[in-house]
Amino acid sequence: MNVRPIRSDDDLHGSLRRLESVFQAEEGTPEADEMEILVTLIEAYENKHYPVGPADPVEAIKFRMEQRGLTPRDLEEYIGPSGRVSEVLNGKRRLSLRMIKRLHDGLSIPYESLLARAA
């Protein structure tokens, strides 16, 4: 096993290639140990250099709608009348705290995503 710190994108690509070759390693083998170390190093590098913030609230709502096969009409119980739903989905109206709570409780959308633009 020849594992080194990841200090550049070139190192990252090399580590990803190596990870592909040991990804299916049988548990308890040196290759499985190498795979665990590589995953940790890759995650640390990517989190530092390519952080991913919370989802945009509207995108989070649309994602949940797609997952559950919901229509804008289904959102009325969480957001309000159809006109208000349309305004929210088109980015013309911000979510109120009441809407956020209802969407979180009813559709299990994380508060972090729903509050992303509130700051």
Beta strands, then each sheet from edge to edge (+ up, - down):
end
